[in-house]
Amino acid sequence: MATILSFAPPPSYFHLPSTKYPKTHLRIPLFTSLPLPSSSSPFFLVRNEASLSSSSSPIQALTEEALDSSSVASSSKLVLVVGGTGGVGQLVVASLLKRNIKSRLLLRDLEKATRLFGKQDENALQVVKGDTRNAEDLDPSMFEGVTHVICCTGTTAFPSKRWSGENTPDKVDWEGVKNLISALPKSVKRVVLVSSVGVTKSNELPWSIMNLFGVLKYKKMGEDFLRNSGLPFTIIRPGRLTDGPYTSYDLNTLLKATAGERRAVVIGQGDKLVGEVSRLVVAEACIQALDIEFTQGKAYEINSVKGDGPGSDTQQWQELFKAAESK
């Protein structure tokens, strides 16, 4: 049975060991003023009550607009975001809210969700508690109605506090991804997986250093499992992540994230790119890939450099993805 609770922060770029998780599942309301969801409805719906300052950044402004329930448009999409409280995941959620695209967040810790996103309109955001590292956590009801998936989970490449509780690369980037893909319904139209540059070169310098604890190996295993799953997919392999929050604890902080001068986008294939990329650019690439048909079944490396970028212009993103295939 699924557990409805709060949001837990997924990793930023590379993250990696250590506790068994209970197999009993409880339904707990995020807000005491709301009734417990019924056994037939595993989703906790949150309404917006976040107060946003007038001096917010562009992303904050766009999210303020999205938080107006009267502006929520009907959409045929229901995007499942896994890792929605990590550096990239937070920005994915904010951008989906801006676009009025209905989202469902699969999270380990629901309390952090309210700190980040406040209370959201039920037509915009749903929250369900679950841990991809535990296959028994992934009840089929969590995925009812889901049309698209963006998975941006991860952990640190080297030993850190983030490793506690079995939050290691083998558990997150391999077992977690495998469990998620195995649980998804075959009706899903696209799965976008955030991986990493260097996954095909983990035995070569400098990647072998990054892979000392297996992060690139396990990310590649996750990629391969998705490729062989039969689900339509796109893999986004970012360079070293820059800009934006690693883990924010309120929406105002999250929305201060900017790409600075690194707005121009470089996309490649063949695992040849080496460099850095803004988290904002990675989040936008994930959302764009949901609907660009020719990206299906392919992997793309992505960096960002100084200069003007495509923003959210779909035509420019199509041209960037297409140009990468011709190189």
N, C-alpha and C positions, 0 to 999 in steps of 0.2 A: 504494500500500500504506500502511496506517495505521502510525503509530509509537507504541509504548507507552512512555511515559516518566513525566514528573512534572507538577505543577500550576503554572500561571502565574496571577498575580493579574490579574483583570479590573478594570475601572475602577469608581469609585464613582459619581459623578453625571455630570458632563460631563468628558469627557476627549478630545484630538486628536493630523511626517511623516518612513520614509525609507530602506529597504534591501530588496533582493530576497531572497526566501527560497529556499533550496535545494529542488529538486524530488526529490531522492533521499530515501527514507524508510527509517529504520533502526528495528529493534526492540531496545530496550535495557532490561534489567531494572532496576527501581527499587531492588531489594535484591539484593546479590550472592549471598545465601544461597538465592535462588530461581532456578529455571531460566528460561532465555529462553522466552517463550511461543512456541508453534508458529505457523507461517504461517497456519494456519486459525483461530487465536484471537488477535485483535488487542487483547485486553484484559489489562491488568495488574491483578491482584486483590491487594488489600492487607489485611492482618489487623491488628487493633488492638493496639497496645502503648503507647499514649499514657498517661502517668501524670498523673492529674488530682488536684489538691489538694482536700482536704475542705472548704476554704473557698470553693468555687466558687460562681459566681452561678447564678441560676435556669436560664439556658441551659446553663451548664456541667453542672449537676446533671442536666438532662434528657438531655444528650448522654452523660454517664457511664452513665446507665441504658441508652441505646441501644447503647453500646459493649459491653455484656454480650452475647456472641454467643448465649447461651442464651435471650435474650429476643427474638431476631430472629424476627419472625413472617413467614409466607409472605404475599406480596402479589402481586396480579395486575399491579401497576404496575411499570414500569421507567422511571424519570424521568431523562432526559438533562439535565444541568445544564451550561450553557455560560457561562463567566464565574464559575466556582465558587470562585475565590480572591479575588474583589473584595469590597468592603464588604458589598453585599447578597448576593452569591453565597455567601460563607462562611456567612451566617446561614441561607440556604436549605438548604445541605447539612446544617448542624447540626440544623435542624428536621426534615428528612427522616430523618436518623438516629434522632432521638427517636421518630418515628412508625413506625420499622421499615419504611420504604418504600425499596425497593432503588433505588440511584442509580448512574448512570454519569456520570463527569465528563470532559468534553472540554476539554483544557488544553494550553497551549503549553509549560509548564515543569513537569515532574513532580516535581522536587525540592522545590518549594515546597508541594506537596500533603502530603508527609509531615510537613513542619514545622507545617502547620496542623492536619491531621486525624489524624496518627499512622498506624499500621497498622490497617486496618479489616477486619472479617470479610468474606469474599468474598460472602456473602449480602446484605451491606448496601451495599458500595461497590465500584465498578469504576472503573478509571482508564484513559483512552486519550489518547495525545498527538496533537494536531492543531491547526491554526491556521485559523480560519474565513476569514482574509484571503486564504488560498491555496486556491482551489477544488480543486486537485489533492491537497491534504492530506486531503480529506474522503472517505475510502474508504467505500463502502456497508456494509462489514462493521462499521463503527463504530456503525451505527444498527440493527443486527439486534436484534429483540426490544424496541426502544424503544416505549413506549406514550404517553408524555407528554414534553414538552420545556419547560424554563424557560430562557430566554435573557436574561441580565443582563450582557451585555458592555457596554463603553463606554470612553471615554477623556476627557481633560480638554477643556473648551470652549476654553481659551486655550492658547497655546504653553507647553509645560513639558517637563521631562525625560521625561515619559510619551509624548511625541511620537516619541521616537527609535525607529528600526526600523519606520517606516511605521505607527506606532500613532496615526493621525490619525482624525478623525471620518469622513472619506470612506472610509477603509479599514476602520474598525471598525464604525461605525453604518450604513454603506450596503453596501459590498462584502462585509463579513463576514456581515451579516445575510442579504443576498441569496444568498451561497454556501451558508450553512447551510440556509435554507429550500428552496433548489433541491435539496439533497442528501437531505432528509428523505423517508422513505417515506410514501406516501399513507395507510398504515394508522395513522399517528399520530392519537391521539384528541384531543389538545389541545396547542397551542403557546401558551405564555404569554411575551409579549415585554415587557421593561421598557424603556420609552421615556422621555418627559419631558412635563411640562406645557409649554405654550407652542408646541408644534410646529406648530399651525395658525395661529399669530400671529407668525411669525418676522420679519415686516416691521413689527411694531408695537412701540412702547416698552412695557415695558422689555425685551421679548424680543429686539428687534433688536440690543441690546448683547450679549446672550448668544450671539447667532447671528453675531457678527462673523466667525468662522472656519467657519461653516456647520454647527455641531453640530446645531441644531434642524432645519435643512433636511435633513440626511442621516438623522436619526432618523425624520423624516416619510417620507422615501423608503423606509426600511426597513419602516415600518408599512404603507405602500401596497403594497409588494411582497408582504408577508405576506397582506394583505387579498385580493389578486388571485391568490394561490397555490392556492386551493381547499382549503387545510388548515383545520381548525377551530382558531380562535384566540381569545385574549383579550389585549388590550393594557392594561398598567398604566402610567399616566403619573404618576410621583411628582413632588412639589414638591422644593424644595432638600433634599438629604439631610442628616440630622443623626444624632447618636449613633452608637455602634458604631465599629468600626475602618475606617480607609481601606484599609489593607493590614496584616494581622497576620501574624506569623511563627511562632506556635505556638497550639495549641488553647486553652491556658489564657488567653492574651490575648484571643483571639476571644470566648471565652465570658464575658468580663467585660462585654460589650456589653449595655446596658440602654436602654430607652426613657425612663428617668427619669420625669418627670411627664407626658410627652407620649404617653400611651397611648390617649387617645380618638381615634377615627378619623372622618375626614370624607371621603366619596366623592362625586364629582360626574361629570357628563358635559358635553360641549360645550366642553371646554377653557376653563372659566371660573374654576377654582380658582387662587389665588395663595397660596403659603405654604411651609411646611416639613413634612417628614415623617421620622419615625424609620426608619432602615434596617430595624429589626426589624419594623415595621409593613408595609413594602414586601415583605419576605421572606414574611411570613405571608399577605399578600394574594395573592402569586403561587401559593402552595401551595393556598390555599382555592379560587382560580379554576380549578384543575385539574378540580374535581369539581362546581362549581356550573353546571349545564347552561345556565341562562338568560344566563350571561355570555358564551357563545360568540358570536363575531362582533362583539364590542363593545369599546369603549375606555372606560376609567375613569380619571379623575384622582383622586389620593389625597393627603391631608394628614393630619397628626396634631396634636392640640392637648392642652392640659392636661386631665387627667381620666382616669377609668377607661375602659379599652377592652375590646374583645371577646376579647382574648387569642387562643386557638385555638378558640373556640366557633364551630362551623360555622353554627349557627342564627343567631347574631348577625351573622356575616359575610353570610349570605344576605339578612338584613333590610337591612343597610347597602347592599349592591349593588342590591337591589330599590328601596330608597328613592331612590337616585341616579337611577334611571330615571323616577321619577315627578315629579322636580323640574322 
